[in-house]
Amino acid sequence: MIVEDSRVMRMMIRNVLGEENEYFEYEDGDDAVESYNSVHPDYVLMDISMKRMDGITATKKIKDMDTDSQIVIVTDYDHKQFRENAASAGAIAYITKENLFDIQQVLTPKLQHIG
């Protein structure tokens, strides 16, 4: 699941991970929370800044629904407070968009089982 308000960034993330995988894409945290149980993704790549529901709140809500969910924050913000909030909400990793290829390192074990 890719939760990102920028269509271009969603495309870049898909390109980093490979087009052969199946993706569920959402532009806002509330859409992701609403759809999570029906798609039950292997992992969630979550932006922080979105219009209706931010990624930290969405991460917390998804973790409340599924404690085993694997959520990675992918954001422009590289601030200590955001990192702490993401960890407190239950994110397993925090990646800045300038280091987008780090997603591969975090998800490599999962991706080997998907394709």
Backbone as ProteinMPNN parsed JSONL, in Angstrom:
{"seq_chain_A": "MIVEDSRVMRMMIRNVLGEENEYFEYEDGDDAVESYNSVHPDYVLMDISMKRMDGITATKKIKDMDTDSQIVIVTDYDHKQFRENAASAGAIAYITKENLFDIQQVLTPKLQHIG", "coords_chain_A": {"N_chain_A": [[0.854, -1.163, 0.0], [0.624, 2.15, -0.914], [0.664, 5.252, 0.43], [0.25, 8.363, -0.32], [0.099, 11.726, -1.221], [1.011, 12.82, -3.588], [0.892, 12.115, -6.946], [3.053, 11.77, -8.664], [5.133, 11.113, -6.876], [4.135, 8.677, -5.903], [4.376, 7.167, -8.235], [7.176, 7.211, -8.495], [7.929, 5.732, -6.23], [6.79, 3.234, -6.868], [8.406, 2.672, -9.08], [10.912, 2.376, -7.848], [10.456, 0.087, -6.319], [9.615, -1.78, -8.149], [7.649, -2.593, -10.905], [6.371, -4.998, -11.154], [5.111, -5.832, -8.882], [2.056, -5.82, -6.918], [0.149, -2.99, -6.155], [-1.665, -0.974, -3.859], [-3.0, 2.119, -3.942], [-3.303, 5.227, -2.278], [-4.423, 8.554, -1.691], [-4.623, 9.828, 0.699], [-4.435, 9.642, 4.289], [-6.825, 8.904, 5.616], [-8.267, 7.476, 3.683], [-6.595, 5.273, 3.378], [-6.714, 4.094, 5.935], [-9.419, 3.418, 6.02], [-9.528, 1.516, 3.976], [-7.715, -0.436, 4.673], [-8.245, -2.968, 6.046], [-9.661, -4.357, 4.086], [-7.867, -4.711, 1.984], [-5.561, -5.575, 3.192], [-2.525, -5.232, 3.165], [0.916, -6.343, 2.619], [2.783, -4.523, 3.434], [2.934, -1.021, 4.321], [3.566, 2.034, 2.855], [3.952, 5.135, 3.988], [3.223, 8.508, 3.723], [3.787, 11.587, 5.553], [2.641, 14.227, 5.541], [-0.486, 15.018, 4.632], [-3.726, 15.949, 3.343], [-6.382, 15.432, 4.657], [-6.044, 13.416, 6.691], [-3.181, 12.994, 8.51], [-0.069, 11.143, 8.124], [1.043, 10.097, 10.509], [-1.104, 9.908, 12.293], [-2.713, 8.17, 10.766], [-1.037, 5.933, 10.718], [-1.043, 5.175, 13.438], [-3.777, 4.52, 13.731], [-4.033, 2.368, 11.934], [-2.225, 0.56, 13.113], [-3.608, 0.145, 15.498], [-5.739, -1.323, 14.53], [-4.465, -3.525, 13.418], [-1.983, -5.022, 14.834], [0.208, -6.292, 13.772], [0.806, -4.999, 11.445], [2.951, -3.627, 8.943], [4.459, -0.766, 8.712], [5.995, 1.817, 6.993], [7.344, 4.939, 7.213], [7.539, 7.398, 4.754], [8.886, 10.278, 3.846], [9.308, 13.88, 3.427], [10.206, 15.159, 5.628], [12.746, 15.429, 7.933], [13.017, 15.392, 10.82], [13.683, 15.197, 14.285], [11.479, 15.081, 16.075], [9.343, 14.256, 14.418], [10.31, 11.722, 13.703], [10.315, 10.459, 16.223], [7.573, 10.587, 16.82], [6.566, 8.986, 14.761], [7.712, 6.49, 15.392], [6.517, 6.068, 17.885], [3.886, 5.807, 17.064], [4.015, 3.395, 15.819], [5.431, 2.807, 13.494], [7.725, 0.915, 11.513], [9.978, 1.756, 10.25], [11.674, 4.712, 9.065], [11.968, 6.763, 6.422], [13.527, 9.171, 4.433], [12.446, 11.071, 1.606], [14.497, 11.877, -0.064], [16.21, 9.805, 0.122], [15.089, 7.619, -1.191], [15.661, 5.087, -2.28], [16.339, 3.594, -0.094], [14.117, 2.278, 0.728], [14.089, -0.189, -0.511], [15.998, -1.658, 0.965], [14.744, -1.889, 3.442], [12.445, -3.325, 2.818], [13.252, -5.608, 1.428], [13.251, -8.429, 2.341], [10.455, -8.906, 2.366], [9.71, -8.305, -0.295], [10.901, -10.359, -1.724], [9.158, -12.433, -1.349], [6.87, -11.63, -2.591], [6.857, -11.145, -5.462]], "CA_chain_A": [[0.0, 0.0, 0.0], [1.349, 3.413, -0.97], [-0.209, 6.338, 0.88], [1.034, 9.537, -0.722], [-0.782, 12.644, -1.936], [1.585, 13.173, -4.885], [0.844, 11.04, -7.935], [4.417, 11.598, -9.162], [5.894, 10.381, -5.861], [3.658, 7.283, -5.91], [5.007, 6.538, -9.393], [8.599, 7.021, -8.183], [8.023, 4.62, -5.282], [6.554, 2.012, -7.645], [9.593, 2.424, -9.895], [11.968, 1.887, -6.954], [10.124, -1.261, -5.849], [9.381, -2.676, -9.279], [6.266, -2.564, -11.401], [5.768, -6.333, -11.173], [4.355, -6.036, -7.643], [0.718, -5.232, -6.867], [0.096, -1.861, -5.227], [-2.901, -0.269, -3.566], [-2.557, 3.492, -3.767], [-4.259, 6.146, -1.662], [-3.925, 9.924, -1.624], [-4.774, 10.396, 2.029], [-4.415, 8.675, 5.383], [-8.145, 8.374, 5.962], [-8.596, 6.454, 2.689], [-5.794, 4.09, 3.692], [-7.275, 3.473, 7.137], [-10.714, 2.844, 5.647], [-9.347, 0.379, 3.074], [-6.669, -1.352, 5.133], [-8.714, -4.328, 6.335], [-10.127, -5.051, 2.887], [-6.73, -5.081, 1.131], [-4.576, -6.177, 4.104], [-1.241, -5.285, 2.447], [2.101, -6.839, 3.315], [3.438, -3.366, 4.03], [2.362, 0.288, 4.006], [4.516, 3.138, 2.728], [3.067, 6.207, 4.445], [3.687, 9.892, 3.796], [3.314, 12.25, 6.771], [1.812, 15.403, 5.299], [-1.602, 14.836, 3.706], [-4.76, 16.937, 3.632], [-7.432, 15.115, 5.63], [-5.471, 12.695, 7.838], [-1.727, 12.87, 8.367], [0.456, 9.789, 8.162], [1.273, 9.624, 11.88], [-2.426, 9.504, 12.789], [-3.118, 6.981, 10.018], [-0.207, 4.82, 11.198], [-1.583, 4.768, 14.747], [-5.079, 3.879, 13.526], [-3.813, 1.055, 11.322], [-1.622, -0.306, 14.142], [-4.681, -0.221, 16.427], [-6.544, -2.36, 13.864], [-3.627, -4.683, 13.113], [-0.691, -4.806, 15.5], [1.26, -6.872, 12.945], [1.0, -4.217, 10.223], [4.323, -3.189, 8.683], [4.303, 0.58, 8.167], [7.233, 2.571, 6.804], [7.113, 6.346, 6.902], [8.343, 7.915, 3.647], [8.531, 11.681, 3.981], [10.299, 14.938, 3.216], [10.579, 15.718, 6.927], [13.788, 14.701, 8.654], [13.1, 16.046, 12.126], [13.678, 14.263, 15.41], [10.123, 14.931, 16.635], [8.571, 13.426, 13.497], [10.802, 10.346, 13.845], [9.82, 9.938, 17.504], [6.127, 10.387, 16.693], [6.353, 7.824, 13.894], [8.047, 5.3, 16.178], [5.461, 5.909, 18.904], [2.663, 5.366, 16.381], [4.194, 1.997, 15.442], [6.154, 2.624, 12.231], [8.91, 0.049, 11.636], [11.121, 2.462, 9.664], [11.454, 6.105, 8.693], [12.833, 7.026, 5.281], [13.286, 10.452, 3.783], [12.264, 10.92, 0.164], [15.78, 12.042, -0.75], [16.863, 8.495, 0.208], [14.002, 6.723, -1.566], [16.124, 3.725, -2.534], [16.425, 2.88, 1.187], [12.918, 1.434, 0.848], [14.474, -1.541, -0.929], [16.683, -2.323, 2.065], [13.782, -2.182, 4.501], [11.42, -4.268, 2.364], [13.799, -6.705, 0.633], [12.717, -9.762, 2.682], [9.062, -8.988, 1.95], [9.614, -8.3, -1.741], [11.297, -11.662, -2.246], [8.016, -13.332, -1.253], [5.723, -11.085, -3.307], [6.957, -11.268, -6.909]], "C_chain_A": [[0.905, 1.233, 0.0], [0.361, 4.521, -0.625], [0.582, 7.633, 0.721], [0.135, 10.446, -1.546], [-0.248, 13.067, -3.303], [1.582, 11.967, -5.821], [2.253, 10.74, -8.465], [5.262, 10.81, -8.158], [5.428, 8.928, -5.774], [4.293, 6.52, -7.067], [6.488, 6.272, -9.125], [8.789, 5.851, -7.219], [7.8, 3.292, -5.996], [7.78, 1.659, -8.484], [10.749, 1.875, -9.059], [11.714, 0.428, -6.575], [9.906, -2.261, -6.976], [7.914, -2.738, -9.65], [5.598, -3.936, -11.365], [4.962, -6.644, -9.907], [2.988, -5.373, -7.74], [0.698, -4.146, -5.8], [-1.331, -1.366, -5.065], [-2.47, 1.142, -3.22], [-3.675, 4.375, -3.233], [-3.609, 7.507, -1.518], [-3.981, 10.519, -0.233], [-4.841, 9.291, 3.081], [-5.769, 8.094, 5.709], [-8.606, 7.314, 4.966], [-7.848, 5.156, 2.974], [-6.354, 3.351, 4.901], [-8.577, 2.754, 6.795], [-10.558, 1.568, 4.826], [-8.431, -0.709, 3.616], [-7.177, -2.785, 5.329], [-9.206, -5.072, 5.103], [-8.969, -5.465, 1.979], [-5.623, -5.78, 1.908], [-3.2, -6.342, 3.425], [-0.125, -5.87, 3.298], [2.827, -5.705, 4.024], [2.71, -2.1, 3.579], [3.496, 1.294, 3.946], [3.699, 4.409, 2.908], [3.775, 7.559, 4.464], [3.194, 10.488, 5.119], [2.299, 13.332, 6.455], [0.78, 15.132, 4.21], [-2.765, 15.686, 4.203], [-5.711, 16.555, 4.766], [-6.902, 14.405, 6.877], [-3.985, 12.499, 7.596], [-1.28, 11.424, 8.57], [0.724, 9.239, 9.552], [-0.047, 9.127, 12.477], [-2.89, 8.233, 12.093], [-2.328, 5.758, 10.46], [-0.754, 4.286, 12.518], [-2.9, 4.013, 14.579], [-4.927, 2.49, 12.9], [-3.198, 0.094, 12.327], [-2.655, -0.736, 15.182], [-5.558, -1.328, 15.843], [-5.761, -3.661, 13.691], [-2.235, -4.455, 13.693], [0.479, -5.377, 14.704], [1.534, -6.083, 11.673], [2.432, -3.691, 10.154], [4.251, -1.841, 7.97], [5.656, 1.291, 8.161], [6.839, 3.999, 6.452], [8.077, 6.757, 5.793], [7.965, 9.388, 3.504], [9.667, 12.627, 3.604], [10.888, 15.422, 4.533], [11.599, 14.848, 7.645], [14.044, 15.398, 9.991], [12.961, 15.001, 13.228], [12.269, 14.02, 15.94], [9.23, 14.072, 15.732], [8.998, 11.965, 13.611], [10.286, 9.702, 15.133], [8.319, 9.667, 17.444], [5.806, 9.172, 15.83], [6.634, 6.524, 14.643], [6.973, 5.029, 17.227], [4.164, 5.399, 18.296], [2.771, 3.918, 15.909], [4.897, 1.76, 14.118], [7.41, 1.782, 12.466], [10.157, 0.711, 11.081], [10.683, 3.859, 9.254], [12.466, 6.435, 7.608], [12.496, 8.392, 4.711], [13.229, 10.234, 2.263], [13.556, 11.127, -0.61], [16.588, 10.748, -0.737], [15.88, 7.389, -0.163], [14.452, 5.284, -1.788], [16.334, 2.932, -1.245], [15.208, 1.993, 1.42], [13.264, -0.003, 0.498], [15.131, -2.309, 0.208], [15.707, -2.732, 3.166], [12.843, -3.312, 4.082], [11.958, -5.475, 1.617], [13.29, -8.081, 1.057], [11.279, -9.939, 2.242], [8.948, -9.099, 0.442], [10.008, -9.633, -2.346], [10.122, -12.63, -2.237], [6.824, -12.855, -2.076], [5.76, -11.463, -4.777], [6.863, -12.624, -7.393]], "O_chain_A": [[1.829, 1.342, 0.807], [-0.649, 4.702, -1.304], [1.46, 7.949, 1.523], [-0.526, 9.983, -2.475], [-1.0, 13.625, -4.102], [2.187, 10.936, -5.529], [2.598, 9.58, -8.687], [6.027, 9.93, -8.554], [6.253, 8.033, -5.589], [4.7, 5.369, -6.91], [6.999, 5.214, -9.492], [9.72, 5.063, -7.383], [8.532, 2.33, -5.763], [8.151, 0.49, -8.588], [11.484, 1.001, -9.519], [12.648, -0.373, -6.517], [10.007, -3.469, -6.761], [7.049, -2.917, -8.792], [4.381, -4.031, -11.528], [4.214, -7.621, -9.875], [2.787, -4.469, -8.551], [1.169, -4.352, -4.681], [-2.106, -1.344, -6.022], [-1.666, 1.344, -2.31], [-4.824, 4.289, -3.665], [-2.411, 7.616, -1.259], [-3.445, 11.602, -0.002], [-5.248, 8.164, 2.8], [-5.869, 6.914, 6.047], [-9.266, 6.351, 5.356], [-8.404, 4.067, 2.827], [-6.457, 2.124, 4.892], [-8.806, 1.624, 7.225], [-11.358, 0.642, 4.958], [-8.385, -1.805, 3.056], [-6.57, -3.722, 4.809], [-9.171, -6.302, 5.076], [-9.073, -6.469, 1.275], [-4.826, -6.509, 1.319], [-2.772, -7.462, 3.148], [-0.202, -5.892, 4.527], [3.414, -5.903, 5.088], [1.973, -2.105, 2.593], [4.295, 1.395, 4.877], [2.848, 4.726, 2.077], [4.794, 7.732, 5.134], [2.278, 9.945, 5.737], [1.214, 13.355, 7.036], [1.114, 15.029, 3.029], [-2.781, 16.098, 5.363], [-5.828, 17.296, 5.742], [-7.275, 14.758, 7.996], [-3.581, 11.909, 6.594], [-2.015, 10.598, 9.112], [0.64, 8.029, 9.758], [-0.098, 8.06, 13.088], [-3.402, 7.32, 12.74], [-2.884, 4.664, 10.566], [-0.908, 3.076, 12.686], [-3.111, 2.981, 15.216], [-5.616, 1.549, 13.295], [-3.6, -1.068, 12.395], [-2.591, -1.854, 15.692], [-6.062, -2.175, 16.58], [-6.318, -4.753, 13.8], [-1.412, -3.765, 13.092], [1.625, -4.99, 14.934], [2.41, -6.461, 10.896], [3.038, -3.356, 11.171], [4.009, -1.784, 6.764], [6.355, 1.356, 9.172], [6.088, 4.231, 5.504], [9.279, 6.5, 5.875], [6.851, 9.707, 3.088], [10.824, 12.223, 3.48], [11.958, 16.03, 4.547], [11.344, 13.677, 7.929], [15.13, 15.917, 10.25], [12.204, 14.039, 13.096], [11.902, 12.88, 16.223], [8.451, 13.256, 16.225], [8.154, 11.069, 13.616], [9.87, 8.543, 15.133], [7.845, 8.65, 17.95], [4.882, 8.418, 16.133], [5.87, 5.565, 14.534], [6.572, 3.883, 17.427], [3.426, 4.647, 18.934], [1.758, 3.277, 15.63], [4.959, 0.621, 13.655], [8.075, 1.92, 13.492], [11.272, 0.292, 11.39], [9.494, 4.147, 9.115], [13.674, 6.393, 7.84], [11.326, 8.731, 4.529], [13.875, 9.337, 1.721], [13.697, 10.599, -1.713], [17.545, 10.607, -1.499], [15.848, 6.341, 0.482], [13.695, 4.353, -1.51], [16.492, 1.712, -1.299], [15.262, 1.06, 2.221], [12.783, -0.934, 1.144], [14.849, -3.492, 0.396], [15.841, -3.807, 3.75], [12.486, -4.159, 4.901], [11.162, -6.315, 1.199], [12.916, -8.86, 0.18], [10.909, -11.021, 1.785], [8.166, -9.908, -0.057], [9.486, -10.001, -3.398], [10.09, -13.56, -3.043], [5.86, -13.602, -2.244], [4.803, -12.041, -5.291], [6.934, -12.856, -8.6]]}, "name": "protein", "num_of_chains": 1, "seq": "MIVEDSRVMRMMIRNVLGEENEYFEYEDGDDAVESYNSVHPDYVLMDISMKRMDGITATKKIKDMDTDSQIVIVTDYDHKQFRENAASAGAIAYITKENLFDIQQVLTPKLQHIG"}
